[in-house]
Amino acid sequence: MLATDLEFVHEPEFLPYQAVFAAREEDQDDSTWEVLEEVYRSPAVTEAYEKENRGLGVISQASHDDLLDYQQRTEEVLQTR
């Protein structure tokens, strides 16, 4: 199975392979983030991304909570090593 297979890309096991936009805690309420998310998820950007990646990539719909949960679980595993 390839990580680029569209039917699997939104599954939790692929969360570590996702790129994210991140902000410092003091900047988390900056309205620029809402504009960035709106533009990034727009049809024009989605189409350009898919064309650039020849249909092998997809813009994830993983939620903020999903990403934070995965980060916490990953940190717990790393701390036990």
N, C-alpha and C positions, 0 to 999 in steps of 0.2 A: 504494500500500500504506500502510495506517495503522499507526503504531507500536503501536496497541492490538489489532491482529489477533492473536488468541491463538496461531495456529499459527506466528507469526514472533517473538513477543515474547522468546523465550529464545535467539534467535540472537545471535552475538557483536556484530553491528552495532548492536544495541539496548542494549548495556551502558552507553553514555554517558547514556542516558535513565533509568537506574535510580536510585532513592533507596536510600541505605544507612544503616545505623546504624554509627557509627564511635566508636572509643575512643582515648584517648591510649595510647601504648606502655606506660606504667606501669600502666594499668588493663586491659590486654588479657586478663589471666588472672582477672579478677573474675568470679565465678560468676553474677553478675547477668546477664551477657550470654547465658549458656546459658538462663536462665529466660526472658529476653526473646525469644530465638529460638524457644523452644518455644511460648510464648504467641502470638507473631506468626504462626507457621505452623499454629496450631490451626484445626480446622474452623470454630469460631465466628467467629474473626477473618477467615478467608478468605471465609466466606459474607457477613459484614458488609461487607468491602471490595468484593466483587463487587457487592453490592446498592447500596452507596453510589456506585459508579462505573458503575452500570447495565450491568454486564457488559463494559464497555470496558477495564477494567484487570485486571491479574493480578499476583499476588505471585510474583516471580521466584524461580527455583530456581538462579540462577547461583551458582557456588561462590566461596568466598573467593579461591581461586587464580585463577579466571577474572577476577575484578575487579582483583586485583593485577597480573595480566598486562596487562590493558587499560590500567590506570593507567600502568604503566611505558612502554608503547608510546606513549600519549598524551603523556607528559612528553618522550619522545625527539623526537617530532614538533615539539612546542612549542619545544624548545631549539634546533632547527635554523632557526627562523624569525627 
